[in-house]
């Protein structure tokens, strides 16, 4: 019999032979870590985009607006490039999540996770050595693809 949105159970629930094993616990920890990575990135990118040295190097127009702002600080961050920097990781993660299932079917889960890890590593290296805004955005896109692949 069907109950709500769940499928019916023909026998008692105790007949289910599933167990909580080390593999299940590790899988749950890895899955929860993906959410932590996104949340951590939101905090870090939000904090970095308000730091004066970062803005001075990559977004001088935003820093000039901040110096001229009298009352409303929210209008200071009205920059399409800064928005692109912030949101590129999430858009790339969404796109990668949509493509990753087909890639996983083609090359396997392990290879997809390795590819995601390498993509994330490349993005982190590019962001770490960024000399201009284009490198920052490309690095964030690679980070997003890495997170999207490993989420799959």
Residue pairs with C-beta under 8 A, 6 or more apart in sequence:
1 8
1 9
2 8
3 9
34 147
34 150
34 151
37 147
38 90
38 93
38 147
41 89
41 143
45 85
45 86
45 89
46 86
48 54
49 55
49 59
49 77
49 82
49 85
49 86
52 63
55 62
55 63
55 66
56 63
58 85
58 130
58 132
58 133
58 136
59 79
59 81
59 82
59 133
61 79
62 76
62 77
62 79
62 82
65 75
65 76
65 78
65 79
66 73
66 76
69 75
69 76
81 133
84 137
85 133
85 136
85 137
85 140
88 137
88 140
88 141
88 144
89 140
89 141
89 143
89 144
89 147
90 144
91 144
92 140
92 141
92 142
92 143
92 144
92 145
92 148
93 144
93 145
93 147
93 148
93 151
94 144
94 148
95 144
95 145
95 148
96 116
96 144
96 145
96 146
96 147
96 148
96 149
96 151
96 152
97 148
97 151
97 152
99 148
100 112
100 116
100 148
100 149
100 151
100 152
101 152
103 112
103 115
103 149
103 152
104 112
104 152
107 115
109 152
112 149
112 152
113 149
113 150
115 149
116 145
116 146
116 147
116 148
116 149
116 150
116 152
117 146
117 150
118 146
119 142
119 143
119 145
119 146
119 149
120 142
120 143
120 145
120 146
120 147
120 150
121 146
122 142
122 146
123 138
123 139
123 140
123 141
123 142
123 143
123 144
123 145
123 146
124 139
124 143
125 139
126 135
126 138
126 139
126 142
127 135
127 136
127 139
127 140
127 143
128 139
129 135
130 136
130 139
